């Protein structure tokens, strides 16, 4: 497989460990790129809803693929979100080229990109965390039901639908929250003098310029790998939203090659862990 060279890749809201996670599609995407920098902008592992009874091999393959980037020396930043907030106690932890942090500033051709998950702007997260967790369970259940309905629709050769998108579109408060979230992030970035502000959290892929009385900034959101299957890519000085298209991966890789790649990922990860153990001793 010929891999695309990408300067910076930002993914968020993968929610590994939940039924709604599209791990197979994400794995296809990760195996198709050769990033110089990989930023995982929060909610990669859904620790809120993690269950020992549900951790498919496909989810483990995503972890191994990410660690393979680390083993090869690719800078990988894991930015914490609300669903993996337990990792915030490990902020600034480094293992090889992997670094866990709460926020990140990248210098891109003389312009500064401010990257963080964005849950800090969510009032529900700040004052009613139990309500947010309850909503997450309901959201995951809705996605599971939606998957079954879409499976039925595909069998009838009918177009798939998104329950959550329809619900968000009907409730003005949801649209108002998204607009407020984006505006707040942008205004704060303008005050701090950043050129780009990059978030996740709200599962809405976006690139647009936001203005205020104090200036303007490019607001970006990487979307998610539950519904939209999107990522942000920075190539030759330009940001774009990557949208997963199944037909791009229609030509399936032979199973023996997939097994060989997975074995190499395991070996690379084991080698990385061995190196870390050796350095610690």
N, C-alpha and C positions, 0 to 999 in steps of 0.2 A: 504493500500500500504506500503510495506517494503521500507524504505528509506535507501540509501547508505550514510555512513559516509564519509565525505571528509574534509580534513584539511583546504584547501584553494580552493576557486573557483573564477576564473576570467572570466568575460564576458564583451564584448564590442560591440559597433556598433549594437545596437538593433534597433535603429531608430523608436521608438514608435511615432506614429502620421503620419507615412507614409504607403503607400499601400504595400510596399515591406516587411514590418516587419512581421515575423512569430511569432506572439504573442502566438498563441495556442501551438505551439511546445515548445517555451520557457517556458510557464507556466507548461507544462507537465514535462519538465526537472527540473524546480525549485521545483516542488512538489515531485520529486523523490529523492532529496538529503537532507542531513542534514549537512550543512557546519559549520565548526567552525569559518571561516572567509569568508565573501562574498565581493569581489572587483568588482565594476562596473566601467570598465575602459573607460569611455567616450562615447559620442554619444548614450546614453541610450534613452533620449527623444530628438527627432529631432526638436529643437526650430526653426531652420532655416525655416523649411517647415510646421510648425504647423498651422493647420487650425481648427477653431471651428466646422466647418462642418464635419470634419473627426477625430473622437476620439472614436473608437469602444469600446464596453464593454470589449472585450478581452484585449485591451491595458490597461484598468483600472484595470483589474484583475491582470495583471503583477505587476502594482504599489502596489496593495493591498498585493500581495504575498511577495514582497520585504519588505514592511512595517511590515508585519507579522513577518519576521525574526527579524526586529528591536524591535518589541514589545516583542519578546521572549528573547531578550538580545544578539542575535548574532551580533558581530561586522560587520557593513556594511559600506564600504567606497565607496563613489561616487566620482570618479575622473573625472574632467571636460574634455570635448573634444571640437572640433571646432563647432560641431552642437549644443552643449549645453553650449557654451562659456559664455552665459549670467550668468551662475551660478558661474563664476570665481570671481565675486564680493562678493560671499558668502563663499569664501575659508576659511577653518578652522571653519566653522559653525558646531555645534554639536547639535543633538537632540536625547537624549538617547544614543543608541549604533550606531547611524548613524552619519557619519562625511563626510562633503564635503571638498575635497582638490584637488589640482592640480597635486600632485605627492605623492608617498608613498614609504616608505622603510620598508620592513618586515624582521624580523630576523627569519629565518627558520632553526632550528637545527644548529645554529652557522654560517649559510650562509646568506648573505644579498641579498634580491630581490628588485630591483629598478623598480617601476611600474609607468608608465605615459602613456597618450593616444598616443602621438607621432606626433601630428600635428605641433609641433614646428620645425620639420625637413622638413616640406612641404613648399617649396619656394612659391608655388602658394598661400598658406594660408597667408604667410608673406607679399607678395607684390601685389597680385591680388585677394583679397578676393571676389570681385564681380564675378570674373571668376570661382572661386571655388564654389560659391553659384549657379551660372548658371549651372555648371557641375553637382551639386547635384540634381537639378531639372531634368536635362536630364537623370541622372542615375535612379532616381525614376520612370520616365516615361518609361525607358527601362525595368526596373524590372516589371512594371505593364503590359507592352506588353508581356514580357517573360512569365508572369504568365498565361496570356490568351492562348499563344501558347502551353505551357506545359499542360494546361487543355485539349486542343484539342488533343495533343499527347497521353495523358493518356486515353482519350475516344477511341482512335484508338489502345490502348495497345502498344504504342511505347515509347521508352526511352526518358526521359525528357532531355532538353538541357539548357545550360546557355549562354545567349547572351554575357554578360559582360566578362565571362571567355574566350570566343572565341575571343572577341575584344582585351583583354589584351594579349592573346597569339600571336596575329598577329602583334601587334605593339611593336617593339623593345624598344621604349622609355619607355613604361609601365613597361616592365621587368627590364630595366636599373634603373628606378626610385625605384622599389621595392628593388633591390639589394643594391642600394645606401642608401636607407632608413635604411635597416637592418645593413649595415656596419657602418653607422654613429652612430646609436644607440649603437651598440656593442663597438665601439672604445671609445666612451664617457664613457660607463659603465666601461670599462677596466681601463681608466685613473682615475676613481673615486674609483676603488677597489671593485666593486660589483661582486657578483658571478652570478647573474641572471639579465637580463634586459627584462622587459615585456611590450609590447606595444599592441596597437590596430590600428585603423585608416586606414590601407591599406587593411583590409578585407582578409588577407591571413594567415590562421592558420599555425603555424610553430614552430618547436623546433629544434634547431641545435646549434652546437658549432661554434663560430666565433673566429678566431685568428687574431692577429695583431703583430707588432714588440714588443709591450709592454706586451703581454700576451694573454689570452683567456677568453671568457665569454659565458655563455649559453644564447642565444637569443630566446625569446618566443613571439609568437603573438597569441592572443585569437580568431582571425578570426572575425566572425560576425553572426547575426541572420537574415540576409536578403537572403544570398545565401548559405553559407557554413553550418550554424546552428552548430556552434562549441563553445567550452569553454575550458579553461585550468583548470586542476584539479591537486592538490598537495596532494598525499596520501602516507603515510609511507616514506617520504623523496624523492619521485619520482614525477616528473612532467609528465603529459600526455595530449594529445589533446582529448577531448571528442567530438565525432561526433554524432549528433542526428540521430537515426535510427527509422523510424516510426514503424517498426515491434515490437520494444521493448515495444511499448505502444499500441499494437494491441488489447489487452484485455481492453476494455473501462471500466472505473469506472462508476458504476451506477449513474444516474443523481441526485438522491436524496442525494448521498454521496458528489457529487461535490457541490451541493447547500449548504449542511451543512458545507463543508470546506470553501466555499466562505463567508458564514454568519459568521463563526468563524473568518475569516480574517478581516471582517468588524468590528467585535466586538473588536478584538485585536488592530486594528488601532485606533478605537474610544477611547479605554482605554489608548493607548499611548498618543494621543493628549490631553486627559483629564489630564494625569499625567504631561505633559509638561506645560499645562496651570496652573496647581496647583503650580508647581515649580516656574513659572514665577511671580506668584502673591505674 
